[in-house]
Amino acid sequence: MRWSKVWTVARIDLHRLFISKDYWVPMVILGGIFFVFIPWVLLGVVTRPQSLQIVQQIGEVLTSLPGAASDVVQGETPQARAAYSLAVFLLAPVAIVVPLTISSAVGAQAIVGERERGIGEFLAHSPLQIKEIYAGKLLASAIPGYAATLVGFTLYSFIVNLRAGPLVGHWFFPTTGWWLLILWVVPPFLLVALSIIVRLSARVQSTAAAQQAASLISLPIIMASYVASSGFVLDPTLAALIVGSGAWILAIWGVMSGAKAINRERLLGVGTEA
Amino acid sequence: MTPKMTEGIHLRGVSRSFGKIRAVSDLTIDVPNGSVAVLLGPNGAGKTTTVRLITGSLRADAGTIQVHGLDPIADGDAIRQRCGVVPPKPALYDRLTGRNNLEYSAMIWDAPPEAIDEAAARFGIDHALHLKVAGYSTGMRTRLALARAVLHDPDILLLDEPTAGLDPESARAVLDLIRELAGSGRTVIMATHLLHEAEGIADQVILMGAGNARAAGHPLELAARYMKDPVVIIDAENRDRLKDLDTREGVVSTSWNGALHVTIESLEILPDMVASLVTDGVRLTRIEPMAATLEHLYFEMQRQLGEIPPPQVTK
């Protein structure tokens, strides 16, 4: 496989996305809602002096957790501990919802969209190997979602530290668990989903069908990631390492086997009836 | 004489079906290096499938294909590197500029960057390279697709309906450019259902029907084979006096198409026939031996070989 060709395929798609406002404006809005707006509002509510009732409720939830989990939570006051818990534990699934939503929208169109636009014929007659086309499409689907996550994560870190940092007594975010979540857990979950979605994109007959299928794939993966990220409450480091390792194994298998779903006949649109 | 299989493009008994539809059936064609072959036939004759089989984008169900001595399935990447293809739809990235389209193609085919401006200038699209392709006219799109196809200086050009949707002026310009490319020694296969496009370009016309080559050869060779009897166009002020022309000796048949098209056994009978018409009081306005155009040839071949059937459907 020639990586320069893989990057060329990815570059074409990324270039098209970059100049398409109808794609990146909703992407920015989505990232903004999950990484900026919701945390800003929720942390704002919790850190308000009038929010004692909410703080008490969160505090009760925390007392029901095992000792190891309670020990992780930082802050001297109930309000500080509530803000810390909200920022570190409750909003963790956001980190997977955003990249998956963004990337699955691109991945769903990866093959069927090209076919509908007639580009499939161009790719089929090109000297690009099928593996290179597949890897390029996968990369072009993964990059926007993951890039949005990294940018969102940076903004989220600032918001958390600005809102909750003064109560906890210092800037505490990102925690080790979040670093692991972003760098170790999110990428393989994203690749698992995309390896399935791009595979489906080669098999379905229309972009609409591909979008439907992508939604079906994303939902269980979001749920799985939610369960996984909830595990960080008990032991952030170990849980992330275990979950991430499992996801990486699945991702590598999914990516390696995914290329087999694509062939030149499917790019031309004559092999989709199978 | 059997051509050397390491040269040119050779299909032997090639078949390909899609479900129950047999798109190409036992197709055998030979296209020597540096020649222009025109695949001529109605929609559904198997022209596009043949182009796709040659690049290895489609796999044949049966038969063998050799492209410059290479097998499109085993050596597909090498063949596609040497091919320039213009598909029926130009297949361009609409949201990108013309230059972006050519730049990315140059990267895919490892063409030098300077080839971009050369190819664009050659097809008269250089002035619009900075514009988004979405704003291009159909003619500009075709020119860009042609420029893209020759960027990497391919040995083989596969043009599938390259003038589809073009106005006559643009179509003529595109055909002139194809003539120029053919003149530079490239092997060109052009699929079309437009007869006049093949005129003056083709070294070989391959008449396709139901996925099969029903006849093939140089247009003159085919004319000699299928148009043995010359045709003369005759018209007169008093046309009604021409009605019984087909009863005269040496006249094979007559048909009206604006004027009377008279098929005769030999041009040698023409002076006597004209003299006798004048004697009979026919006031002639036109007597013109007709040059055999590809259109006449096509319909004559069709008449002799039978109607070209639609694609075969197996039970």
Interface residues (C-beta under 8 A of the other chain):
Chain A: S4 K5 T8 R11 I12 H15 R16 I19 S20 R117 G118 I119 G120 E121 F122 A124 H125 S126 P127 L128 Q129 R264 E265 L267 L268 V270 E273
Chain B: F18 G19 R52 T55 G56 S57 L58 R59 G76 D77 A78 R80 Q81 C83 V85 P87 K89 P90 A91 L92 Y93 D94 R95 L96 N100 Y104 M107 I108 W109 L158
